[in-house]
């Protein structure tokens, strides 16, 4: 069975590079620098128009923690409905209680709003206090996969827990390792964990085409470079796809 690469993208250009590089699916989001938030409707429509590419949309109203109030939950429900009506194949969701458990009641509302789309539980899972209980809760919700680093800084560091999750999940849900994945370690992560899907951004820095550059002004933090950005690169995607299927 061919292993699956999902690429996290934040632009039309990155989504096209993912498709051209051989990725099976993209997770579409904005503001990757804060872990991603829900993308605009215009971006969803433009990426949906790329042929031969499965599209999953991140549903996250803001950066920071995964404890949401009623207004934020209602916003996520509406964003899921919008993504579904726009032709997305799936959504990526997650919410936690203040005690660090899966917020089953909130997530149930999000699953119901998805109306049969594929559902991934995102890396809020990595912030749970009890990963095995969280696994069972997510399975009961009817989610199809969990994106996780194994509750560590990178998927490479989390291979022990990732393997335990894969074994405990069996055929009930897909465990998809992600975070810090590249062509040099992707195959190792899959071999070490027994997973068959993996998540990466496959990005490189892209220099701005601006000729005039006003230095000393930042739209974000003081260390941000307004004349460079990171985009998914076709060759990086190709390298990961080749690595994980070389067996």
FIMIMI-717090 format. One record per residue: x, y, z of N, C-alpha, C in turn; residue number from 0. Coordinates in Angstrom, 3 decimals. Example, Ala and Ser with C-alpha at 12.3 -4.5 7.8 and 13.67 -1.06 7.14 Angstrom:
// residues 2
<r <13.190 -5.690 7.800> <12.300 -4.500 7.800> <13.200 -3.300 7.800> 0>;
<r <12.850 -2.250 7.080> <13.670 -1.060 7.140> <12.900 0.030 7.870> 1>;
This chain:
// residues 247
<r <0.839 -1.194 0.000> <0.000 0.000 0.000> <0.873 1.242 0.000> 0>;
<r <0.519 2.210 -0.869> <1.305 3.433 -0.971> <1.087 4.309 0.244> 1>;
<r <2.171 4.801 0.804> <2.078 5.704 1.936> <1.621 7.085 1.468> 2>;
<r <0.939 7.789 2.355> <0.302 9.049 2.001> <1.026 10.221 2.653> 3>;
<r <1.308 11.232 1.852> <1.857 12.481 2.366> <0.784 13.551 2.310> 4>;
<r <0.518 14.164 3.458> <-0.333 15.355 3.532> <0.588 16.543 3.754> 5>;
<r <0.349 17.618 3.007> <1.188 18.805 3.138> <0.356 19.958 3.681> 6>;
<r <0.893 20.619 4.686> <0.255 21.788 5.275> <0.619 23.009 4.432> 7>;
<r <-0.378 23.691 3.888> <-0.119 24.819 2.994> <-0.928 26.035 3.416> 8>;
<r <-0.408 27.214 3.055> <-1.074 28.449 3.420> <-1.295 29.395 2.263> 9>;
<r <-1.125 28.892 1.034> <-1.317 29.742 -0.141> <-1.648 28.879 -1.348> 10>;
<r <-2.139 29.519 -2.399> <-2.416 28.806 -3.645> <-1.121 28.253 -4.236> 11>;
<r <-0.054 29.059 -4.191> <1.230 28.613 -4.740> <1.734 27.372 -4.021> 12>;
<r <1.609 27.339 -2.706> <2.056 26.173 -1.941> <1.203 24.954 -2.254> 13>;
<r <-0.102 25.154 -2.411> <-0.986 24.038 -2.743> <-0.637 23.458 -4.117> 14>;
<r <-0.347 24.318 -5.076> <0.048 23.846 -6.409> <1.370 23.084 -6.340> 15>;
<r <2.313 23.572 -5.541> <3.590 22.883 -5.390> <3.395 21.516 -4.751> 16>;
<r <2.490 21.427 -3.787> <2.200 20.146 -3.151> <1.639 19.155 -4.163> 17>;
<r <0.718 19.621 -4.986> <0.132 18.756 -6.020> <1.185 18.328 -7.028> 18>;
<r <1.975 19.243 -7.511> <2.995 18.930 -8.507> <4.071 18.012 -7.945> 19>;
<r <4.298 18.090 -6.644> <5.309 17.244 -6.014> <4.824 15.839 -5.685> 20>;
<r <3.524 15.612 -5.801> <3.007 14.269 -5.581> <2.297 14.044 -4.264> 21>;
<r <1.981 15.120 -3.520> <1.223 14.958 -2.276> <-0.188 14.501 -2.598> 22>;
<r <-0.740 13.699 -1.716> <-2.100 13.205 -1.912> <-3.144 14.184 -1.404> 23>;
<r <-2.741 15.025 -0.455> <-3.730 15.853 0.230> <-3.040 17.071 0.827> 24>;
<r <-3.796 18.165 0.963> <-3.281 19.331 1.675> <-4.186 19.663 2.858> 25>;
<r <-3.552 20.162 3.911> <-4.286 20.808 4.995> <-4.122 22.297 4.755> 26>;
<r <-5.217 22.966 4.459> <-5.171 24.385 4.109> <-5.434 25.244 5.337> 27>;
<r <-4.537 26.193 5.584> <-4.699 27.085 6.725> <-4.025 28.412 6.422> 28>;
<r <-4.191 29.342 7.307> <-3.484 30.615 7.245> <-2.683 30.774 8.527> 29>;
<r <-1.756 31.728 8.541> <-0.956 32.043 9.727> <-0.247 30.817 10.289> 30>;
<r <0.545 30.170 9.448> <1.283 28.988 9.891> <2.242 29.306 11.021> 31>;
<r <2.640 30.562 11.135> <3.594 30.944 12.182> <3.003 30.816 13.587> 32>;
<r <1.676 30.717 13.707> <1.046 30.495 15.014> <0.410 29.106 15.077> 33>;
<r <0.822 28.231 14.165> <0.275 26.887 14.142> <-0.925 26.734 13.234> 34>;
<r <-1.328 27.834 12.582> <-2.425 27.782 11.629> <-3.753 28.223 12.203> 35>;
<r <-4.524 28.944 11.382> <-5.910 29.297 11.691> <-6.726 29.074 10.424> 36>;
<r <-8.034 29.203 10.539> <-8.920 28.951 9.405> <-8.606 29.894 8.244> 37>;
<r <-8.466 29.368 7.029> <-8.170 30.203 5.857> <-9.408 30.949 5.365> 38>;
<r <-9.181 31.921 4.508> <-10.288 32.699 3.945> <-11.088 31.862 2.951> 39>;
<r <-12.320 32.299 2.715> <-13.180 31.613 1.751> <-12.581 31.694 0.351> 40>;
<r <-11.990 32.826 0.015> <-11.363 32.960 -1.297> <-10.236 31.968 -1.490> 41>;
<r <-9.419 31.781 -0.462> <-8.322 30.822 -0.551> <-8.849 29.399 -0.689> 42>;
<r <-9.891 29.073 0.051> <-10.495 27.737 -0.062> <-10.962 27.494 -1.486> 43>;
<r <-11.647 28.457 -2.076> <-12.162 28.299 -3.433> <-11.038 28.107 -4.450> 44>;
<r <-9.974 28.875 -4.317> <-8.879 28.781 -5.274> <-8.141 27.449 -5.168> 45>;
<r <-7.949 26.959 -3.961> <-7.267 25.669 -3.801> <-8.176 24.520 -4.216> 46>;
<r <-9.465 24.666 -3.970> <-10.416 23.629 -4.388> <-10.388 23.443 -5.901> 47>;
<r <-10.047 24.468 -6.634> <-10.024 24.405 -8.090> <-8.822 23.636 -8.637> 48>;
<r <-7.850 23.291 -7.773> <-6.681 22.521 -8.212> <-7.091 21.060 -8.360> 49>;
<r <-6.974 20.528 -9.550> <-7.432 19.172 -9.818> <-6.496 18.129 -9.212> 50>;
<r <-7.073 17.016 -8.792> <-6.294 15.884 -8.323> <-5.710 16.039 -6.938> 51>;
<r <-6.292 16.906 -6.126> <-5.740 17.177 -4.806> <-6.855 17.169 -3.764> 52>;
<r <-6.744 16.301 -2.772> <-7.699 16.281 -1.677> <-7.471 17.516 -0.801> 53>;
<r <-8.575 18.119 -0.374> <-8.492 19.364 0.383> <-9.148 19.221 1.747> 54>;
<r <-8.344 19.368 2.802> <-8.845 19.440 4.169> <-8.587 20.843 4.700> 55>;
<r <-9.581 21.428 5.336> <-9.509 22.814 5.807> <-9.370 22.849 7.325> 56>;
<r <-8.376 23.578 7.806> <-8.196 23.740 9.240> <-9.305 24.633 9.803> 57>;
<r <-9.909 24.176 10.896> <-10.926 24.957 11.585> <-10.361 25.352 12.950> 58>;
<r <-9.881 26.565 13.021> <-9.290 27.092 14.256> <-9.444 28.607 14.238> 59>;
<r <-10.214 29.187 15.154> <-10.551 30.607 15.051> <-9.439 31.569 15.434> 60>;
<r <-8.403 31.075 16.110> <-7.314 31.942 16.590> <-6.134 31.086 16.991> 61>;
<r <-4.993 31.757 17.232> <-3.846 31.061 17.788> <-4.020 30.899 19.288> 62>;
<r <-3.007 30.332 19.929> <-3.065 30.147 21.375> <-3.600 28.785 21.752> 63>;
<r <-4.272 28.718 22.897> <-4.728 27.426 23.409> <-5.962 26.922 22.648> 64>;
<r <-6.499 25.786 23.115> <-7.622 25.156 22.429> <-8.869 25.110 23.312> 65>;
<r <-8.946 26.054 24.237> <-10.103 26.209 25.107> <-10.953 27.333 24.527> 66>;
<r <-12.158 26.990 24.062> <-12.962 27.947 23.313> <-14.252 28.324 24.035> 67>;
<r <-14.653 29.593 23.870> <-15.928 30.028 24.417> <-17.043 29.794 23.393> 68>;
<r <-18.267 30.089 23.775> <-19.418 29.778 22.919> <-19.349 30.506 21.582> 69>;
<r <-18.928 31.758 21.598> <-18.841 32.505 20.344> <-17.830 31.862 19.391> 70>;
<r <-16.716 31.384 19.925> <-15.696 30.744 19.084> <-16.183 29.405 18.543> 71>;
<r <-16.923 28.671 19.361> <-17.466 27.389 18.901> <-18.463 27.622 17.768> 72>;
<r <-19.329 28.615 17.931> <-20.296 28.942 16.880> <-19.590 29.353 15.595> 73>;
<r <-18.495 30.079 15.740> <-17.692 30.481 14.577> <-17.131 29.260 13.869> 74>;
<r <-16.610 28.300 14.633> <-16.059 27.082 14.034> <-17.137 26.274 13.332> 75>;
<r <-18.327 26.189 13.929> <-19.423 25.471 13.272> <-19.741 26.094 11.919> 76>;
<r <-19.809 27.421 11.886> <-20.112 28.099 10.634> <-18.991 27.920 9.614> 77>;
<r <-17.747 27.955 10.074> <-16.621 27.753 9.160> <-16.638 26.342 8.564> 78>;
<r <-17.035 25.365 9.341> <-17.134 23.990 8.829> <-18.207 23.899 7.762> 79>;
<r <-19.352 24.501 8.018> <-20.433 24.497 7.032> <-19.987 25.181 5.750> 80>;
<r <-19.284 26.299 5.892> <-18.777 27.028 4.723> <-17.778 26.185 3.939> 81>;
<r <-16.877 25.510 4.644> <-15.899 24.653 3.973> <-16.599 23.513 3.232> 82>;
<r <-17.599 22.924 3.868> <-18.337 21.814 3.232> <-19.049 22.291 1.970> 83>;
<r <-19.702 23.435 2.057> <-20.418 23.974 0.896> <-19.458 24.402 -0.212> 84>;
<r <-18.214 24.663 0.158> <-17.205 25.076 -0.828> <-16.514 23.887 -1.486> 85>;
<r <-16.891 22.674 -1.077> <-16.357 21.480 -1.729> <-15.153 20.855 -1.063> 86>;
<r <-14.835 21.267 0.171> <-13.712 20.642 0.875> <-13.996 19.160 1.104> 87>;
<r <-12.954 18.355 1.059> <-13.091 16.920 1.316> <-13.120 16.607 2.798> 88>;
<r <-12.553 17.494 3.598> <-12.500 17.238 5.031> <-12.180 18.494 5.811> 89>;
<r <-12.278 18.379 7.120> <-11.913 19.478 8.013> <-10.997 18.950 9.109> 90>;
<r <-10.272 19.865 9.716> <-9.305 19.536 10.760> <-9.728 20.309 12.009> 91>;
<r <-10.090 19.587 13.072> <-10.717 20.212 14.233> <-10.006 19.831 15.528> 92>;
<r <-10.416 20.470 16.618> <-9.913 20.098 17.938> <-10.334 21.119 18.978> 93>;
<r <-10.616 20.641 20.182> <-10.950 21.517 21.306> <-10.686 20.754 22.592> 94>;
<r <-10.237 21.477 23.614> <-9.898 20.860 24.889> <-10.668 21.508 26.029> 95>;
<r <-10.807 20.762 27.101> <-11.369 21.308 28.324> <-10.263 22.018 29.094> 96>;
<r <-10.645 22.785 30.106> <-9.633 23.487 30.891> <-8.758 22.532 31.691> 97>;
<r <-9.229 21.274 31.878> <-8.425 20.275 32.588> <-7.457 19.544 31.672> 98>;
<r <-7.496 19.835 30.364> <-6.570 19.202 29.439> <-7.070 17.911 28.829> 99>;
<r <-8.396 17.730 28.808> <-8.988 16.564 28.154> <-9.646 16.991 26.851> 100>;
<r <-10.027 16.026 26.006> <-10.787 16.338 24.812> <-12.136 16.923 25.232> 101>;
<r <-12.502 18.065 24.651> <-13.823 18.633 24.931> <-14.825 17.918 24.043> 102>;
<r <-15.363 16.829 24.555> <-16.227 15.957 23.762> <-17.479 16.687 23.298> 103>;
<r <-18.078 17.480 24.164> <-19.325 18.152 23.785> <-19.102 19.159 22.659> 104>;
<r <-18.019 19.936 22.738> <-17.718 20.883 21.666> <-17.357 20.156 20.383> 105>;
<r <-16.500 19.158 20.483> <-16.069 18.430 19.279> <-17.234 17.691 18.628> 106>;
<r <-18.177 17.230 19.421> <-19.354 16.569 18.850> <-20.134 17.538 17.969> 107>;
<r <-20.251 18.773 18.409> <-20.926 19.791 17.594> <-20.188 20.024 16.278> 108>;
<r <-18.863 20.017 16.333> <-18.067 20.234 15.123> <-18.189 19.050 14.168> 109>;
<r <-18.185 17.850 14.721> <-18.350 16.645 13.900> <-19.713 16.655 13.224> 110>;
<r <-20.744 17.024 13.933> <-22.087 17.078 13.361> <-22.165 18.109 12.242> 111>;
<r <-21.484 19.238 12.416> <-21.482 20.273 11.380> <-20.778 19.794 10.111> 112>;
<r <-19.835 18.853 10.272> <-19.074 18.357 9.116> <-19.938 17.549 8.161> 113>;
<r <-20.998 16.977 8.639> <-21.956 16.316 7.759> <-21.395 15.222 6.873> 114>;
<r <-20.511 14.404 7.400> <-20.001 13.276 6.622> <-18.644 13.497 5.983> 115>;
<r <-18.083 14.699 6.094> <-16.735 14.933 5.566> <-15.702 14.162 6.384> 116>;
<r <-14.531 13.969 5.801> <-13.425 13.375 6.536> <-13.004 14.335 7.645> 117>;
<r <-12.710 13.795 8.828> <-12.385 14.642 9.977> <-11.057 14.226 10.595> 118>;
<r <-10.151 15.168 10.667> <-8.876 14.983 11.355> <-8.909 15.763 12.664> 119>;
<r <-8.476 15.125 13.756> <-8.294 15.845 15.020> <-6.860 16.358 15.029> 120>;
<r <-6.706 17.667 15.180> <-5.379 18.267 15.016> <-4.521 18.154 16.282> 121>;
<r <-3.415 18.919 16.304> <-2.411 18.735 17.345> <-2.806 19.285 18.718> 122>;
<r <-4.050 19.697 18.876> <-4.559 19.897 20.230> <-4.376 18.603 21.013> 123>;
<r <-4.374 17.481 20.285> <-4.140 16.175 20.893> <-2.828 16.157 21.678> 124>;
<r <-1.823 16.870 21.176> <-0.507 16.866 21.818> <-0.471 17.660 23.119> 125>;
<r <-1.546 18.391 23.403> <-1.634 19.155 24.633> <-2.522 18.469 25.673> 126>;
<r <-2.996 17.259 25.375> <-3.858 16.519 26.306> <-3.039 15.901 27.436> 127>;
<r <-3.632 15.773 28.602> <-2.906 15.222 29.749> <-2.813 13.704 29.703> 128>;
<r <-3.743 13.036 29.030> <-3.760 11.575 28.973> <-3.985 11.143 27.535> 129>;
<r <-2.905 10.874 26.781> <-3.056 10.593 25.351> <-3.881 9.348 25.032> 130>;
<r <-3.810 8.322 25.868> <-4.568 7.108 25.569> <-6.069 7.325 25.789> 131>;
<r <-6.416 8.078 26.828> <-7.829 8.413 27.013> <-8.305 9.341 25.903> 132>;
<r <-7.438 10.275 25.508> <-7.778 11.184 24.418> <-8.009 10.406 23.125> 133>;
<r <-7.187 9.401 22.880> <-7.358 8.564 21.699> <-8.753 7.946 21.675> 134>;
<r <-9.167 7.369 22.788> <-10.480 6.730 22.848> <-11.603 7.753 22.664> 135>;
<r <-11.432 8.933 23.236> <-12.452 9.972 23.086> <-12.591 10.400 21.629> 136>;
<r <-11.468 10.570 20.942> <-11.504 11.000 19.548> <-12.118 9.907 18.668> 137>;
<r <-11.807 8.668 18.962> <-12.408 7.558 18.215> <-13.922 7.554 18.385> 138>;
<r <-14.383 7.721 19.604> <-15.826 7.735 19.873> <-16.530 8.889 19.180> 139>;
<r <-15.825 9.977 18.973> <-16.409 11.120 18.268> <-16.645 10.828 16.791> 140>;
<r <-15.965 9.819 16.258> <-16.118 9.478 14.852> <-15.105 10.129 13.934> 141>;
<r <-14.031 10.664 14.502> <-12.970 11.243 13.677> <-12.246 10.139 12.908> 142>;
<r <-11.632 10.518 11.805> <-10.982 9.537 10.929> <-9.471 9.444 11.128> 143>;
<r <-8.859 10.504 11.653> <-7.415 10.463 11.883> <-7.034 11.465 12.963> 144>;
<r <-5.851 11.263 13.522> <-5.287 12.189 14.503> <-3.921 12.640 14.003> 145>;
<r <-3.726 13.945 13.933> <-2.418 14.513 13.611> <-1.688 14.760 14.921> 146>;
<r <-0.525 14.162 15.093> <0.173 14.270 16.368> <1.678 14.110 16.200> 147>;
<r <2.410 14.784 17.065> <3.872 14.628 17.119> <4.262 13.629 18.194> 148>;
<r <3.269 12.973 18.810> <3.572 12.091 19.929> <3.834 12.877 21.201> 149>;
<r <3.195 14.035 21.300> <3.283 14.917 22.471> <4.713 15.363 22.793> 150>;
<r <5.514 15.524 21.763> <6.864 16.064 21.919> <7.089 17.164 20.893> 151>;
<r <8.296 17.731 20.888> <8.593 18.834 19.993> <8.552 18.477 18.529> 152>;
<r <8.918 17.235 18.191> <8.894 16.772 16.805> <8.428 15.324 16.758> 153>;
<r <7.982 14.908 15.580> <7.540 13.525 15.416> <8.690 12.536 15.616> 154>;
<r <9.899 12.953 15.260> <11.062 12.082 15.488> <11.245 11.804 16.975> 155>;
<r <11.082 12.822 17.793> <11.234 12.659 19.230> <10.084 11.866 19.835> 156>;
<r <8.948 11.854 19.150> <7.756 11.215 19.702> <7.467 9.827 19.194> 157>;
<r <8.440 9.155 18.565> <8.153 7.868 17.919> <7.676 6.794 18.900> 158>;
<r <8.116 6.836 20.141> <7.693 5.801 21.096> <6.194 5.888 21.350> 159>;
<r <5.714 7.073 21.701> <4.278 7.233 21.929> <3.499 7.060 20.632> 160>;
<r <4.037 7.540 19.545> <3.351 7.383 18.263> <3.107 5.907 17.945> 161>;
<r <4.105 5.085 18.190> <3.925 3.650 17.938> <2.869 3.067 18.877> 162>;
<r <2.877 3.484 20.132> <1.864 3.010 21.081> <0.467 3.415 20.622> 163>;
<r <0.345 4.620 20.085> <-0.947 5.085 19.596> <-1.397 4.295 18.373> 164>;
<r <-0.468 4.052 17.461> <-0.791 3.256 16.266> <-1.278 1.869 16.665> 165>;
<r <-0.580 1.243 17.604> <-0.958 -0.099 18.035> <-2.298 -0.094 18.753> 166>;
<r <-2.531 0.907 19.605> <-3.797 0.980 20.336> <-4.964 1.314 19.405> 167>;
<r <-4.686 2.110 18.372> <-5.747 2.517 17.446> <-6.195 1.376 16.554> 168>;
<r <-5.245 0.518 16.162> <-5.590 -0.556 15.235> <-6.178 0.015 13.957> 169>;
<r <-7.303 -0.568 13.522> <-7.950 -0.069 12.312> <-9.114 0.869 12.643> 170>;
<r <-9.151 1.361 13.887> <-10.269 2.219 14.282> <-10.078 3.672 13.874> 171>;
<r <-8.836 4.118 13.765> <-8.536 5.494 13.385> <-7.100 5.547 12.883> 172>;
<r <-6.819 6.506 12.002> <-5.474 6.682 11.449> <-4.672 7.604 12.358> 173>;
<r <-3.470 7.182 12.691> <-2.530 8.055 13.413> <-1.555 8.618 12.384> 174>;
<r <-1.520 9.948 12.261> <-0.686 10.599 11.254> <0.388 11.450 11.944> 175>;
<r <1.624 10.990 11.974> <2.703 11.781 12.568> <2.939 13.085 11.817> 176>;
<r <3.255 14.137 12.566> <3.565 15.420 11.952> <4.381 16.274 12.896> 177>;
<r <5.079 17.242 12.359> <5.936 18.223 13.042> <7.407 17.848 12.866> 178>;
<r <8.121 18.710 12.169> <9.541 18.482 11.938> <9.838 17.391 10.925> 179>;
<r <8.870 17.066 10.100> <9.037 15.983 9.121> <9.708 16.512 7.860> 180>;
<r <10.704 15.776 7.377> <11.370 16.125 6.124> <11.796 14.855 5.396> 181>;
<r <12.452 15.026 4.263> <12.828 13.872 3.447> <13.837 12.969 4.140> 182>;
<r <14.604 13.515 5.072> <15.629 12.720 5.744> <15.077 11.855 6.871> 183>;
<r <13.915 12.231 7.422> <13.409 11.450 8.563> <12.023 10.845 8.362> 184>;
<r <11.354 11.186 7.279> <9.968 10.743 7.093> <9.845 9.223 7.065> 185>;
<r <10.711 8.572 6.318> <10.642 7.110 6.225> <10.941 6.459 7.571> 186>;
<r <11.922 6.999 8.290> <12.240 6.475 9.615> <11.032 6.577 10.540> 187>;
<r <10.352 7.724 10.526> <9.194 7.927 11.406> <8.105 6.895 11.101> 188>;
<r <7.836 6.681 9.822> <6.804 5.710 9.453> <7.227 4.289 9.810> 189>;
<r <8.473 3.950 9.550> <8.962 2.608 9.881> <8.932 2.368 11.388> 190>;
<r <9.316 3.375 12.161> <9.417 3.220 13.612> <8.064 3.182 14.303> 191>;
<r <7.053 3.778 13.668> <5.745 3.871 14.311> <4.699 2.921 13.747> 192>;
<r <4.909 2.475 12.512> <3.899 1.650 11.858> <2.794 2.461 11.203> 193>;
<r <2.936 3.791 11.172> <1.945 4.648 10.528> <2.083 4.570 9.009> 194>;
<r <1.015 4.928 8.304> <1.024 4.895 6.842> <0.761 6.269 6.222> 195>;
<r <0.434 7.254 7.056> <0.248 8.624 6.585> <1.191 9.526 7.378> 196>;
<r <1.642 10.596 6.733> <2.551 11.524 7.406> <2.264 12.936 6.924> 197>;
<r <2.596 13.911 7.775> <2.231 15.313 7.547> <3.488 16.176 7.579> 198>;
<r <3.648 17.046 6.580> <4.824 17.918 6.508> <4.441 19.224 5.830> 199>;
<r <5.280 20.236 5.985> <5.036 21.497 5.288> <5.916 21.629 4.042> 200>;
<r <7.076 20.970 4.033> <7.974 20.939 2.863> <8.263 22.344 2.337> 201>;
<r <8.554 23.269 3.243> <8.715 24.664 2.845> <10.174 25.082 2.695> 202>;
<r <10.351 26.077 1.868> <11.623 26.771 1.719> <11.358 28.269 1.792> 203>;
<r <12.376 29.024 2.129> <12.245 30.479 2.171> <12.207 31.037 0.752> 204>;
<r <11.296 31.971 0.527> <11.136 32.607 -0.785> <11.373 34.108 -0.624> 205>;
<r <12.260 34.648 -1.423> <12.583 36.066 -1.362> <11.500 36.886 -2.060> 206>;
<r <11.171 38.032 -1.487> <10.185 38.935 -2.067> <10.655 39.479 -3.411> 207>;
<r <9.696 39.784 -4.285> <10.015 40.403 -5.568> <10.047 41.921 -5.505> 208>;
<r <9.817 42.484 -4.317> <9.799 43.939 -4.164> <11.162 44.565 -4.479> 209>;
<r <11.128 45.643 -5.233> <12.343 46.407 -5.487> <12.543 47.455 -4.397> 210>;
<r <11.479 48.182 -4.094> <11.554 49.164 -3.006> <11.331 48.434 -1.679> 211>;
<r <12.215 48.648 -0.741> <12.123 47.968 0.546> <12.301 48.976 1.683> 212>;
<r <11.263 49.131 2.469> <11.290 50.046 3.604> <11.720 49.247 4.826> 213>;
<r <12.954 49.358 5.179> <13.505 48.608 6.306> <13.139 49.267 7.643> 214>;
<r <13.126 48.453 8.678> <12.883 48.962 10.013> <11.424 48.999 10.413> 215>;
<r <10.524 48.537 9.528> <9.098 48.475 9.842> <8.657 47.029 9.710> 216>;
<r <8.004 46.515 10.753> <7.560 45.120 10.742> <6.061 45.047 10.956> 217>;
<r <5.412 44.157 10.232> <3.980 43.944 10.389> <3.671 42.981 11.530> 218>;
<r <4.706 42.323 12.046> <4.515 41.377 13.138> <5.474 41.670 14.269> 219>;
<r <6.318 40.692 14.585> <7.318 40.881 15.638> <8.510 41.655 15.120> 220>;
<r <9.343 42.079 16.019> <10.500 42.892 15.652> <11.512 42.138 14.799> 221>;
<r <11.478 40.799 14.872> <12.466 40.016 14.139> <11.939 39.512 12.798> 222>;
<r <10.681 39.833 12.469> <10.103 39.366 11.213> <10.758 40.058 10.020> 223>;
<r <10.992 39.289 8.957> <11.506 39.835 7.709> <10.320 39.971 6.758> 224>;
<r <9.919 41.192 6.476> <8.743 41.417 5.628> <9.022 41.124 4.152> 225>;
<r <10.281 40.853 3.816> <10.630 40.625 2.417> <11.090 39.199 2.158> 226>;
<r <10.590 38.299 2.989> <10.826 36.860 2.780> <9.654 36.111 3.391> 227>;
<r <9.327 34.997 2.828> <8.247 34.170 3.353> <8.573 32.721 3.053> 228>;
<r <7.878 31.813 3.705> <8.094 30.389 3.460> <6.928 29.804 2.671> 229>;
<r <7.275 29.058 1.620> <6.273 28.412 0.776> <6.658 26.948 0.564> 230>;
<r <5.661 26.109 0.401> <5.912 24.716 0.048> <6.633 24.661 -1.289> 231>;
<r <7.652 23.795 -1.365> <8.466 23.676 -2.574> <8.254 22.311 -3.206> 232>;
<r <8.012 22.305 -4.506> <7.723 21.062 -5.230> <8.801 20.013 -5.025> 233>;
<r <10.055 20.417 -5.089> <11.143 19.442 -4.960> <11.198 18.840 -3.566> 234>;
<r <10.876 19.628 -2.547> <10.856 19.094 -1.185> <9.752 18.046 -1.046> 235>;
<r <8.601 18.330 -1.634> <7.503 17.362 -1.613> <7.908 16.086 -2.337> 236>;
<r <8.510 16.228 -3.502> <8.952 15.071 -4.271> <9.929 14.207 -3.479> 237>;
<r <10.827 14.854 -2.773> <11.824 14.122 -1.992> <11.164 13.317 -0.873> 238>;
<r <10.178 13.903 -0.205> <9.494 13.185 0.871> <8.684 12.023 0.312> 239>;
<r <7.948 12.271 -0.780> <7.147 11.212 -1.396> <8.037 10.054 -1.820> 240>;
<r <9.176 10.360 -2.428> <10.096 9.298 -2.864> <10.649 8.548 -1.665> 241>;
<r <10.984 9.259 -0.600> <11.573 8.621 0.579> <10.610 7.662 1.253> 242>;
<r <9.347 8.068 1.420> <8.414 7.223 2.179> <7.931 6.024 1.378> 243>;
<r <8.092 6.063 0.069> <7.641 4.939 -0.742> <8.801 4.107 -1.306> 244>;
<r <10.004 4.351 -0.791> <11.184 3.584 -1.202> <11.351 2.387 -0.250> 245>;
<r <10.621 1.336 -0.509> <10.682 0.165 0.382> <10.338 -1.098 -0.390> 246>;
